[in-house]
Amino acid sequence: MQKKISIIYTSDTHGRLSAYDFMNGKFGAFGLSRLSSYLKNLNTPYLLLDNGDFLQGSPLLDYSRKNSLYNPAAKIFNSMNYEYVTLGNHDFNYGLPYLSSFQSQYHGDILCANIHKNGKPFYKTHAIRVINEIRVAIIGVTTEFIPFWEKPENLDGFTFLDAVETTKKVIADYHLKQNSDLIIVLYHGGFNQNLETNQVYGSKTVENKGYELFQIQDIDILLTGHQHIPQGFQKNGRVALQTSHNAKDFGLIDILFDDQMNKKIHAHIIPLSSCSIDSSIEALLENDIQKTNKYLSQKIGTIINEMCIYSPLDCRVKKHALFQFINQVQLEYTKADISVASLPNETNGFPHDLTLSDIAVNFPFENDLVVLEVTGEILKEALEKNASYFSKVNQQIVVNPKFLFPKVEHYNYDVYDGISYIMDINQEIGQRIVSLTYQNEDIKPNSLFKLAINSYRAIGSGGFEMFKKAKKIISYPVSYFDLIKEYIEKHPVLEIETIENFKVI
C-alpha cells in the first residue's frame, strides 16, 4: 500500500507572522497566518519546519523584545506546530539570552549540528520523526559565516563547524541511512554554484554551501534559505529547494512511498498570496500588533524636502536625500572625517510627517555605528567595489545582474560624504574611480581618514574585504533605530540639503 507524507518549510520569515503590513497599515500577500490556513486544509500527514532568521526583522518583534512580551515567533510556531527549526544568522543579533528565551518558550526543538561549545554540540544535531509509519531524519545546520558578521559577545564562545563535514558526520555517526526512510537537511545557507550548470556565483566563501551539501548522496531533501531567492533542483530523485523571504512563500515537498519503500519526491514553492488569512492566528497577535502600532504611530518630526524612494537604482545613481541624512547623522555623532551609508533592499524612504514606524521599517537591521581609520588606498578599493554595482545596456545605466542574482543586493552599494568622486561606468570594473578628492585635494594611497560606517560593512561584509585592513577606532553600541530617533527628536523640523559630491557617468 502506498504511503504519502508532506514536508512544509519556511525560511527567512523575519517576523512576518501576521499578514499585517506595518509599512502601509494594511494586510499584505504574506504572513504565516496564510500558511496556517493552507495547513488546515491539507489532508496529507505532514511535518512543519522553519529554516531560521525568524527572530529579527519586524516592528512586532522589536517592540515585543524591548518590552519583554511573550515572544510572538514562539507563540505562532507553537500554535501552528512547527516541530523543528534551525537557526539563521539574524537569530543571533540580540545575543544568547534572547535566543535562549525564545527556546524556553518554543515547544519544538532547535536543530543545529554545527554550532559547538566546549567541543560539543550546543543544540540537538538531528531528530527522527515517524510520520504515517515513515521514519524521517532531519538534520539542522547553519552558515558557518556567522562569526564574520556577528558581534563576538553575541556568540558566547560558540564554534561554527563546517556545515558539509558536520552533516556527513551526523549521518555516519547516527547511522541515519539505516535508521530512517528519508533524510532531510535543513540548512540556513544558500548556493554558491548552480546545481544544474555548476556555474559559480560570485567569489568563493564559506557562506553558502548548498552545492556541496547536495553532493552528499544520502541526503534526499535539502532545504535552504538565506539568499532569499526561490529556486529548486531535482536530480536522480533527490530535491534541493530554496524559498524566498518575509513569509512570501513556502516549500511543499510531497513524498510517495511504494510497498518496497521506494520513494518519489515532488517539490513546489507555493506563494502565500494564494492562501487565505487564518483569523485565529491573527487573533493571537492582535493585541501585540495594537501595542506595537500605538507605539510606532507617534509622530516625532516633519521632513520639509522630498525623502521618499521610488526606485532602488534611481536613488543610488544620483544621490538621494536619505543617504545624505544618514551620513549627516553619523558625522555629527562621531565627528569623523568621512561617512558612508547604505540602505536595505526594500526602503520607501521618509514621508513628510515622520513617525517611529517610518524609522522602524526603513532601518530593520541591528547594526552598530563604527569609526575606522582608513587609508586612501582602502577608500579607493571600496569605491571600486561600489562602482561595480552599475552596468550599461544601450547606453543606459542599469544594475549589474550580479547584484540581483543569486541574491538581490542593493544594500551592498554605499554612498559617501566628506569626499568627492566620479565613477566612469564605461571603464572596466576595478578602474572606474576616475576622480577622488578630499577638501579639493587628490586623495593619496597613504592618506589617513576617520570613517563613520555601520558595523555590517566595517567587518568586511558584502564583499568589502578591504575594511578588514582598517584599524577600528571606536564602536558605538547604538541601534540605527535609536540613532535616527534621537536625532529627529533633537531636530523635529528637518530639511536636508543634498550635497552632490559624486557622479556616475
N, C-alpha and C positions, 0 to 999 in steps of 0.2 A: 504494500500500500504506500502510495506517495505521501510525503510529508512536506509541508511548506512552512517556512518561517520568514519573517521580515526583520531587517535591521534598519532602524531610523536613526539618523545622526544629524546634529547641528554643529557648527563651528563658528567662532569669532562673532558671537551674538552681541557682545559689547553692551549688555544691559537692555537690549530690545526685548524685554519680557512681554510688555504690553504692545498693542498696536498704536498706542497714543504717541503722537509726534510732538515733542516739546518745542520743535523749531517753529511749527505753524499752529499749534494748538488744535490739530485735527487728527483723526485716525488715518494711519497710512497703510500701505500694502506690505506690511512686515509684522513681525512680532510672534513670540511663542504662543500667544493666545490663539493665533490662527492655526499653529501646528496642533495644539490641543484639540481643536475642533476636528481636524483631519483624523487624529488618532481615535477619537470616539466613534468614528465611522469605519474604522479598519477592522476587518474580521479575522485577519491572519494573526496568529501568535507573534508577538514582536518584542524586540529589545531596543530600548531608547538610550542613546549615548550622546555625550557632548565632548567636543574636541578642544575646549579651552578658550581663553580670552572671554570669560563670562563675568568677571568681577570689575571691569573698568569700561568706561566709555559712554555713560549716560548720566544726565542730571539726576535721575531717580536713584541710581547707585551712589552718586556723590552725596546727595542730601541724606540718604539713609546711613551712609558710613559716618558722615560728620556729626550726625545726631544720634548715633548708636541705636538705630532701629533694627528690628529683625531683618536679616539680610534678604532682600527681595529675590535674589537669584536662588538662594536656598529654599525660600518659600515656594517659588514656582517649580523648581526642579523636584521638590518633594511632592507637590500636588500632581505633577504630570508623570511622576515615577521614572525620572531619569535614574537608571540604576548605576551607571558608571560614567565618570568624567575623567579626562586628563587635564593637565594644566598648560596654559599658554603663557607667553612672556609677560603679557599685561596683568596676569593674575598675581604677579609679584610686586606690582607697582607700589603697593601700600604696606609692604612688609609682611613678615611671617605672622605676627599677631592677628592681623586682619584676615589673612588666608586661613589661619587656624580657627578663627571664629566662624568663618563660613563652614569649615569642615565639621565643627561641632554641631552646627545647625542642620547640615545636609544629611539626609537619611541614607544616601547611597555611598559608594566607595570612590575615592580618588585613586586612579591607577597611573603610576608614573615610574617606570622601572629604572630610568637613567638618572634620577636625582638621588644622590647618596649623601649620607652624613656619617662621619666617623667610620667610613669604609663599608657601610651597609645601606641598603635601600631605605629611604625615609618614608616612602609610600608603598602601598601594595604594588607589586610588579605586574600582576595579572589576575584574572579571575576566570573560572569556568562556570558557566551558567547553562543549565539544562532548560531548553525551551522546546515544547512539543516532542520530548524524548531525544532531542538533538543536543549534543554537547558542544557548546560554543565557547571557545577560548578567546579572551580579549586581553591584549597587551597594550598598556599605555606608555608612550614615550613622548618627549617634547624636544624642541630645538635646543641643541647644546650651545647656541649662540647667546643665550640669555645673559650670562655673565658679562658679555661685551656691552650690553645695553644698561643693565640694571645697577642701581646703587649697591655697593658691596654689603652695606648694613641690612639691606632687604633680603639678602640671600643667606645670611646667618650660618656661614660655614658650609653651605651646600657645595657639592661637586656634581657637575653635569657631565655624564659619561657619553661616549659615542653612541648615538641612537641605533645605528646599524648593528654594531658589535653587541650591544646590550640586548637587542631583540633576538639575535641569534642565540645568545647565551640563555635567555629565558626559555626559548623554545626547546633547547637541548637539555638544560638542567631539569626542567619540569616535564620532559617527555610529552610535550603538547601534541606532537603529531600522532602519538599513540593514544593519548588520553582525551582527545577531542575529535569531533567530526568536522569542525570548521575553525579556522584560525583567523582572527581579526586583529589588525594593528591600528590603534587609534593614535595618530601621530600629529602633534601640533607643529607642523612644518609643511613645506611645500616641495616643489620640484625644481631642481637646478638644471634638469635636462628633460627634453621631450621624450616620453616613453615610446613613441612610435618612430620618430626620426633620429633619436639620440642627439639632437641639436642641443648645444649647451646654451643656457640663459645667463648672460652676464658673466661676472667674474666668479671664480671657484671659491666658495666659502663653506663653512660647516653649518650655515644657517638652514638650508633646505636639502634634506637627504632623502626625499621621497623616491627619487630614481633608484638610488642604491638600495633602499628598503624593498622596493618591488622586485629586485633581483633575487631576494630570498624566496626560493620556490615553495617553501612550506606555508607562506602567507597566502591565504585565499582572498582576503579582502583588506585593502589598505585604504584607510580613511584619513584624509589630510585636511589642511586648512592653512591659516597664517597669511597666505598670499592674496586671499580674497578674490580668487579667480575661479569661477565654476568651470570644471573640466573633468573628463572621465576617460579612462582607458580600459580596454578589455583584451586579455591575451591568454590563450591556452586555458580558457575557462576561469581565469583569475581576474579580479577587478581592482582598479585604483580609482578613487573618486576624490574630488575636492569641491566643497560648496563655496558660496560667496560669503558675505559678512552682514552684520546688523540684522540677522534673522530675516533676510530677504528670501531665503530658500532653505531646503533641507535635502539630505541624501536619503533615498529609499533604495534598499537592496533586498530583492526577493530571492530566496534560495529554495530550490525544489530538490528534494532527495527521493531517489527511487528505492526499491526494495533492497538493492545491493549497496545502498548509501552512496551511490554516485550522485553528484550534485551539478545542478545548472544554476548559474548566478546571473541575474539581470539587475543592472543598476540604473537609476534615474536621478536627476536633480529636479525637484518639484518646486516651482515658485510659490511662495506663500501668498502671493496676491490671488491665487486661485482658490484659497481656502477662506471660509467664513471665520468671524471672530467668535471665540468662546467667551460668552458673557460671564461664566463662573470664574474664569481666570482673571478677567478684567475686574471682577468684584473683589478678588483677593488683593489687588493692587490699588484699588480706587482711593482708599484713604491715604496711602503713601504718595500717590500722584497728586492728590489735592494739597497735601502738606508741601510737597516739592514745588508745585505751581504757585502756591501762596508766597513762598519764599522768593522764588525766581521772578515773580511778577513785579517786584519792587523796581520802580524807575529810579535810576541813580544818576542820570545825566542826559544832556542834549548834545547831539552832534550837528554842528552847523553845516558842514560840507558833505558831499556825497561819499559814503563809505560802503555802499552795497557792492557785492561782487556778482557778476552775471556770467563770467567765462573764466575758467582756470587759466587759459592761455593769455587772454587779454590783460588780466591783472598782473601777469608776470613779464610779458613782452614790453609793457610800458608800466612804470612804477605806479602801484595802487596806494591810495592813502592809508589803507590798513597796514601795509608793510611799513610805511613811514611812521605810523603811530606806534607800532611795536618797537621799532628802533629808537624812537624818541623816549619811550618809557624806559627801555633798557639803558640808554645812555645817561638819562637823568638819575637812574637808580644806582648805576655802577661807577659813573664818571670815567668810563672807558674812552679810548680814542675813537674806536670804530665799533659799529654794531651790525649784527647780521640777524635777519628774521626769516622764518619760514611759516607756511600756513598748511593746515591739513587739506586733504583732497577735497572734502565737501565743506566748503566755507561760504556762507552767504554774505559775510561782512556785517557791518553795523547799520541799523536804521537810524533815523534822526532822533527818535525817542528811545533811549537805551535802557534796557532792563538787565537784571542779573542773568536772565535766561539767554539773552543775546551773547553775553560773555561765555556762559557755560557751553553753548552749542558750537561756538567758534574756537574754543580752547579746551577740547575734551581730554587732552593727554596730560599726564603728570610729569612735567619736566621742571628741573631747577634752572636757575639762571647762573651762568658761569662766566668768569673772566679768564681768558687765556692770554699769555704772551706769545704773539705770533711774529714770524719774520715776513718780510716782503715775499720771499720765495714761497712760503706756505700759503699766503694770501693769493698769490697768482695761481698756484696749483688748485686751490679751492674754487677760484673763479673759472678756471678752465673746466672744472667738473660741472659747474653750473651752466656754462655755455653749451655743454653737450646736451642740455635739455631741449635745444631747438634744432630743427631741421628746416630745409626749404623744399617746397614742392611747387613747381610752376611759378617760381619767384615769390611765393607766399611763405611766410614764416609759420611753421606748424610745430607741434610737439613731436620730438623724437619718439618713434614707436617703442624704443627700449624703455621709455618712462611710462608706457601704457601696458606692456605685456612682458613677462608673465604677471606683473602686478602694477596697478596704477600708482605712480609715484610723483604726483605733483608736489608733494611735501619735501621732495629731495631737490627742490630748486630754492635758492636763497636770494634775498635782496639785501644789499649792504647800504649803510650810511656812514659818512665820515670820510669816504674815499670817492673818487670819480673813476669810471671805467667805461670802455667801449668793447662790445662783443661783435665781432665780424663773423656772421654765420656762413659767409662764403668760404671761409678758411677751413682747413682740416681741424677736426676735433683735437684739442691739445695745443692749438696755435691760434685760438680765436680772440684772446685778450690782446687787442692792438694798442690799448692805451690804459694806463693805470697810474693814478696820481693821488697824492695826499697833500692838501693845502697848496695845490698848484705846482707841486714838485713831483717829478717821477719817483715812483717807489723803487728802491734798490732791493736786491735779494736779501741783504743783511740788515735792512731797516727793521726796527722793533716797534710793535704796537700792542696796546691793550685792547683786546677784542671781547665785546659782550656777545654771548652766544648761548643757546639753550643746551641743556645737558645731553640731549639725544645726539645732537650734532658734535658736541665737544669731544665725545668719546670715539668719534670716527664713524658713526652710523650713517647708513645711506651711501656708502662708498667713499666717504670723506676721510680716508685713512690719514691724510696729511695732518689732521688736527691731533693725531696721537703723538706727533713730534713736538707739539707745542707744550709750553710749561703752564700748568694750572696755577693761577694766582689766588683765586678765591671762588668758592661755590656758595651761592645763597639758597638756603633751603626754603624757597617760597614758590608756591604753585603759580602758574600763569593766570589762573582764575583770580587768585588773591592779588597778584601783582597789578593786573588790569583794573580790578575792582577798586583797589586802594587809590590808584592814580586818578581814576574818574571821580571818585568821591572828593578828591582834592581839587579837581578841575571839572565841576559839574556842567559847565557850558564850554564845549570843546570845539575848536576849529583847527584842523590840521593843515599846515602849509606843506604841500608836497614838493620836495626838492628833487628836481630832475638831474640826478647825479650819474645816471648810466643810460647808455643807448644800446639797442640791438639793431644791427644793420645787416 
